[in-house]
Amino acid sequence: MFRFLKRLIGFAACIVAALALVRFGPALWVEVFGGGNTQWISERFSETLREKNELVVYEVEVTGQETVSQDAWLLGTVQKVEMPYTFQMSFTVDLSCASVSALDGAVEVRLPAPSPAYPKLTVNEDEVKKTDWLYPLTPERYAQIKQETEARLFAQYGENEEYRANAWNVTVHNLESLFQSVLEQSGWGSGCDIVVVHDDSLRLDDTQANVA
């Protein structure tokens, strides 16, 4: 019996050693003996260039932490991810929709309200905490968590009334300063007002934008 147990333990040890060799052997070989040359292969499959006529008027940057947990009946929490992040987005004005008119003693600029754009979620990977020993966190699920977090924050801050109001105020200030400077350099600035009007009817819909 003792001999059988001894052989069984030896056999199990051989299996563990073989698995360790397969898993860590190549990396250990590179560390000890050197790995030769490293090859980098860069391929470009497509390139798209588009004209933009947008004015970035306001930027938002928020830091926080997203905690996502998965519960199972009787077992409780089987997966938990604590993800520190920095979220950035902008508000832009589509100048291709703007309409400028000369009135009696004034220049009127009509344009739609600024729109939320360019969301970017940056995760501090070094500080991410994962608890998933009962329910392993796959790369696909982790990528989905980051995508959903970015989309939710973009929708939340894009609808923030304070941010929208600030973006519009900055738009008015920038355009008033721009046109006033042009009028003063041309000699028409004296007694001429700059009026910036919010007009969402000028906004291009998706069909018009695609045609344009």
VENPE-V565183 format. One record per backbone hydrogen bond with DSSP energy under -0.5 kcal/mol. CO is the residue of the C=O (numbers start at 1). NH is the residue of the N-H. E is the energy in kcal/mol with one decimal. If there is no record, write none. Layout:
CO|NH|E  CO|NH|E
This chain:
1|5|-2.4  2|6|-2.3  3|7|-2.3  4|8|-2.5  5|9|-2.7  6|10|-2.2  7|11|-2.6  8|12|-2.5  9|13|-2.4  10|14|-2.0  11|15|-1.9  12|16|-2.4  13|17|-2.5  14|18|-2.4  15|19|-2.5  16|20|-2.5  17|21|-2.3  18|22|-2.2  19|23|-2.6  20|24|-3.1  21|25|-1.6  24|28|-2.4  25|29|-2.6  26|30|-2.1  27|31|-2.2  28|32|-2.3  29|33|-2.8  30|34|-1.5  40|42|-0.5  41|43|-0.5  43|45|-0.5  53|95|-2.1  53|96|-0.7  54|56|-0.6  55|57|-0.7  55|93|-2.2  58|91|-2.8  60|89|-2.0  62|87|-3.7  64|85|-2.8  66|68|-0.5  66|83|-3.3  68|81|-2.8  70|78|-2.8  70|79|-1.4  72|76|-2.2  73|75|-0.6  76|72|-3.0  76|78|-0.5  78|134|-0.7  78|135|-1.0  79|70|-3.2  80|131|-2.9  81|68|-2.5  81|83|-0.6  82|84|-0.6  82|129|-2.2  83|66|-2.6  84|124|-1.9  85|64|-2.1  86|122|-2.9  87|62|-3.0  88|120|-2.3  89|60|-3.1  90|117|-3.0  91|57|-2.4  91|58|-1.4  92|115|-3.1  93|55|-2.3  93|95|-1.1  94|97|-1.6  95|98|-1.2  99|110|-3.2  101|103|-0.6  101|108|-2.9  103|105|-1.1  103|106|-1.1  105|193|-2.2  106|103|-3.0  106|108|-0.5  107|109|-0.5  107|195|-2.9  108|101|-2.9  108|110|-0.5  109|197|-3.2  110|99|-2.8  111|199|-2.2  115|92|-2.7  117|90|-3.0  120|88|-2.6  120|122|-0.5  121|123|-0.5  122|86|-2.5  123|125|-1.6  124|127|-1.6  125|128|-1.0  129|82|-2.8  130|132|-0.5  131|80|-2.3  136|138|-0.7  138|142|-2.3  139|143|-2.4  140|144|-2.0  141|145|-2.2  142|146|-1.9  143|147|-2.3  144|148|-2.8  145|149|-2.2  146|150|-2.3  147|151|-2.4  148|152|-2.4  149|153|-2.5  150|154|-2.3  151|155|-2.2  152|156|-2.5  153|157|-2.8  154|158|-1.8  155|159|-1.1  157|160|-0.8  160|164|-2.4  161|165|-2.4  162|166|-2.5  163|167|-2.6  164|168|-2.1  165|169|-2.4  166|170|-2.4  167|171|-2.0  168|172|-2.6  169|173|-2.3  170|174|-2.7  171|175|-2.4  172|176|-2.5  173|177|-2.3  174|178|-2.4  175|179|-2.7  176|180|-2.2  177|181|-2.0  178|182|-1.9  179|183|-2.5  180|184|-2.4  181|185|-2.1  182|186|-1.6  183|187|-0.7  183|188|-2.5  183|189|-1.1  184|187|-0.6  189|192|-1.6  191|193|-0.5  193|107|-2.8  193|195|-0.5  194|196|-0.5  195|109|-3.3  195|197|-0.6  197|111|-2.2  197|199|-0.5  199|202|-1.3  200|203|-1.4  205|209|-2.4  206|210|-2.2  207|211|-2.0  208|212|-2.6
